C-alpha cells in the first residue's frame, strides 16, 4: 500500500473526545513502509496517556483489519531526530519560550502578495473576539504592512529598562518594525543586522500576559525565519497561499522548512479563493452561466462562485502535508476596502461572510492547539 492510501485509512479514526480525525488534526508525522512492515510516527502534544493509548489501539486494530502488514509499529515524535547533512544549515526549533505567553503562532507564506498580513490581522481579531488576550507582531522587516492594515502611525514608547512597550490597539498588543522605521522608508540591511533586530522584537518587547502571540512573517525562508526557528519555540505555523501553481510551488518550500525544524504546520489557508457575486432575479427571469457554480434560492436570490485563478490548490497542499485546509477566503471588495482603510473586516463588519470564515479558522486553531 502507498502512504496516501494509509492516510485515507487513518482518516477513519477520530481523536478521543472530538469528531475530527487524527489526519486533519495533523497528528501523523511520518509513515514508513518496508514490504510487510509499517512504522507510523504520531505527533500528539497532549500529556493524556489514556487518549494516546486509545489512538494507538485504534490504529493498530484498523491496520490489522484492513491491511496485510505483519509488523505494525506506532511511535511518538520526541523531537530528538537530527537532520542528515545535506549541505544546508542544520537548524532545529529553538528552546526558548516567552514568559507569560501561552501560544506562539506563525502566519507564513512562500511568496509575497498572497494576503498573509491581512489574514494575520483578521485571525488575531477573531481570536480576540473569543475573549483571548492577543499580541500581534509584524516581523516583515523589509516590507511591514500591519501599520497600514491597522491604521496605525504611532511610535512605541520605552520603559525604564529600555524595552519597547507595544501599542494597545483594538484590545490587542501590536508591534511592527514599521512603527520604528517609518513605513515610507526602505530597509537595506544585511543578514546579521536583520537577525539582531528580529531577536529584539520578541525579547525586548513588554508583551505581558497573552493567550496567543501571532507572528506575521515575511514571505520566503530567509534570515528572519532562520533566526526565529533557532531562538524561539513556536506552537505551530499556518501557511497562507492562493490557488495558483506559482504560489503553491513556493508554499511547499516554506511548509517543508517548518517541518525540518520540528515546528508543526497546523493547516493551510487558501486566500483569494474565488469571487462570489450576489444578486436577485426578477420574476420570470432566467439565470444561466456556463461553467460557474450557481446557488439559486427559492426567493430568487442567487450566489455565483467564480474561480478567477483556478480551484483546489490549497486543498492539494493540505493533503500533501497531511494537515487540514482551515479555510478558503474569497476575493472580496469589502476585505479590500476595510484593509485599505485601516479597519480590518472582522472589526468593521463582524457579521459578514468573510468574517464568519475567519471566525471558523480561529475556532479550528484553538481546537488544534488545545488537543
Residue pairs with C-beta under 8 A, 6 or more apart in sequence:
1 33
1 67
2 33
3 31
3 33
6 31
6 33
6 38
6 40
6 63
6 67
7 23
7 28
7 31
7 322
9 62
9 63
9 66
9 67
10 21
10 22
10 23
10 28
10 40
10 59
10 62
11 21
11 22
11 23
11 24
12 21
12 62
13 21
13 22
13 55
13 58
13 59
13 62
14 20
14 21
14 22
15 21
15 22
15 25
15 27
15 51
15 55
15 371
16 50
16 51
16 54
16 55
17 51
18 25
18 367
18 371
20 367
22 28
22 42
22 55
23 322
24 323
24 324
25 324
25 368
25 371
26 43
26 264
26 265
26 266
26 267
26 321
26 322
26 323
26 324
26 368
27 42
27 43
27 44
27 55
27 371
28 40
28 41
28 42
28 43
28 322
29 41
29 42
29 43
29 77
30 39
30 40
30 41
30 77
31 38
31 39
31 40
31 41
32 38
32 39
32 40
32 41
36 68
36 69
36 70
36 71
37 69
37 70
37 71
37 73
38 63
38 67
38 69
38 71
38 72
38 73
39 73
39 74
39 75
40 59
40 72
40 73
40 74
40 75
41 75
41 76
41 77
42 52
42 55
42 56
42 74
42 75
42 76
42 77
43 76
43 77
43 264
44 51
44 52
44 55
44 76
44 371
45 371
46 52
46 371
52 76
56 74
59 72
59 74
60 72
60 74
63 69
63 72
64 72
77 262
79 93
79 262
81 262
82 90
82 92
83 90
83 91
83 92
83 260
89 226
91 226
91 229
91 230
91 260
91 261
92 229
92 230
92 261
92 262
93 229
93 232
93 233
93 234
93 261
93 262
93 263
94 228
94 229
94 230
94 231
94 232
94 233
95 233
96 231
96 232
96 233
97 104
97 232
97 233
98 104
98 202
98 203
98 207
98 213
98 232
100 207
100 208
100 209
100 210
101 135
101 207
101 209
101 210
101 212
101 213
102 210
102 211
102 212
103 211
103 212
103 213
103 235
103 369
104 212
104 213
104 215
104 232
104 233
104 234
104 235
105 212
105 213
105 214
105 215
105 234
105 235
105 236
105 237
105 238
105 266
105 365
105 369
106 215
106 217
106 228
106 234
106 236
106 237
106 238
106 258
106 263
107 116
107 119
107 120
107 123
107 214
107 215
107 216
107 217
107 237
107 238
107 240
108 116
108 217
108 219
108 225
108 237
108 238
108 239
108 240
108 254
108 258
109 116
109 217
109 219
109 239
109 240
109 241
109 250
109 251
109 254
110 219
110 220
110 239
110 241
110 247
110 248
110 249
110 250
110 251
110 252
110 253
110 254
110 255
111 219
111 220
111 246
111 247
111 250
111 251
112 143
112 219
114 219
114 240
114 241
114 242
114 247
114 271
114 272
115 240
115 242
115 271
115 272
115 329
116 216
116 217
116 219
116 240
116 271
117 138
117 140
117 145
117 146
117 149
117 216
118 149
118 271
118 335
118 339
118 344
119 238
119 240
119 269
119 271
119 329
119 358
120 136
120 146
120 214
120 216
121 136
121 146
121 149
121 150
121 216
121 339
121 344
122 344
122 345
122 346
122 354
122 355
122 358
123 214
123 238
123 358
123 361
123 362
123 365
124 134
124 136
124 172
124 212
124 214
125 134
125 170
125 172
125 344
125 346
125 347
125 358
126 346
126 355
126 358
126 359
126 361
126 362
127 134
127 211
127 212
127 214
127 362
127 365
127 366
128 134
128 170
128 171
128 172
129 346
129 350
129 359
129 362
130 362
130 363
130 366
132 211
132 212
133 209
133 210
133 211
133 212
134 171
134 172
134 173
134 210
134 211
134 212
134 213
134 214
135 166
135 172
135 173
135 174
135 175
135 207
135 210
135 212
135 213
135 214
136 146
136 172
136 173
136 174
136 175
136 213
136 214
136 216
137 174
137 175
137 176
137 201
137 202
137 205
137 213
137 214
137 215
137 216
138 144
138 145
138 146
138 147
138 174
138 175
138 176
138 177
138 178
138 216
139 177
139 198
139 201
139 215
139 216
139 217
139 218
139 224
139 228
140 177
140 216
140 217
140 218
140 219
140 224
141 177
141 187
141 189
141 194
141 197
141 198
141 218
141 224
142 187
142 218
143 218
144 176
144 177
144 178
144 181
144 183
145 178
146 152
146 174
146 176
146 178
146 216
147 153
147 176
147 178
147 179
147 183
148 178
148 183
148 340
148 342
149 339
149 342
149 344
150 169
150 170
150 174
150 342
150 344
151 341
151 342
151 343
152 167
152 169
152 174
152 176
152 179
152 342
153 183
154 167
154 179
155 179
155 180
156 164
156 165
156 166
156 167
156 175
156 179
156 180
157 164
157 165
158 164
158 165
159 165
159 206
162 204
163 204
163 205
163 206
164 175
164 200
164 204
164 205
164 206
165 205
165 206
166 173
166 174
166 175
166 205
166 206
166 207
167 173
167 174
167 175
167 179
168 174
170 347
173 207
173 208
173 210
175 201
175 205
177 187
177 197
177 201
181 187
189 197
191 223
194 223
194 224
194 227
195 223
195 224
195 226
195 227
198 223
198 224
198 227
198 228
199 227
199 231
202 213
202 231
202 232
207 213
215 228
215 234
217 224
217 225
217 228
218 224
218 225
219 250
219 254
220 250
220 254
221 253
221 254
221 257
225 257
228 234
229 257
229 258
229 261
229 263
234 263
235 264
235 369
236 263
236 264
236 265
236 266
236 368
236 369
237 255
237 258
237 263
237 264
237 265
237 266
238 265
238 266
238 267
238 268
238 269
238 326
238 365
239 251
239 254
239 255
239 258
239 265
239 267
239 268
239 269
239 317
239 321
240 268
240 269
240 271
241 247
241 248
241 251
241 268
241 269
241 270
241 271
241 313
241 314
241 317
242 270
242 271
242 272
242 273
242 309
242 313
243 270
243 272
243 273
243 307
243 309
243 310
243 311
243 312
243 313
243 314
244 309
244 310
244 313
245 310
245 313
247 313
248 313
248 316
248 317
251 268
251 317
252 317
252 320
255 265
255 268
255 317
255 321
258 264
258 265
259 265
259 321
265 321
265 323
266 323
266 326
266 365
266 368
266 369
267 318
267 323
267 324
267 325
267 326
267 364
267 365
267 368
268 314
268 317
268 318
268 321
268 323
268 324
268 325
268 326
269 314
269 325
269 326
269 327
269 328
269 329
269 361
270 313
270 314
270 315
270 325
270 327
270 328
270 329
271 329
272 308
272 309
272 329
272 330
272 331
273 314
273 328
273 329
273 330
273 331
274 305
274 306
274 307
274 308
274 311
274 328
274 330
274 331
275 305
275 306
275 308
275 330
275 331
276 303
276 304
276 305
276 306
276 330
276 332
276 353
277 303
277 304
277 306
278 301
278 302
278 303
279 301
279 302
279 304
280 299
280 300
280 301
280 302
281 287
281 296
281 300
281 301
281 302
282 300
283 300
287 294
287 296
287 302
289 304
292 304
292 305
292 306
293 304
293 305
294 302
294 303
294 304
294 305
295 302
295 303
295 304
295 305
296 302
305 330
308 331
314 325
314 328
315 325
318 324
318 325
324 364
324 368
326 360
326 361
326 364
326 365
327 357
327 358
327 360
327 361
327 364
328 357
329 335
329 354
329 357
329 358
330 353
330 354
332 345
332 353
332 354
334 345
334 349
334 352
334 354
335 345
335 354
338 344
338 345
338 347
338 348
338 349
339 345
341 348
345 352
345 354
345 355
345 358
346 355
346 358
346 359
349 355
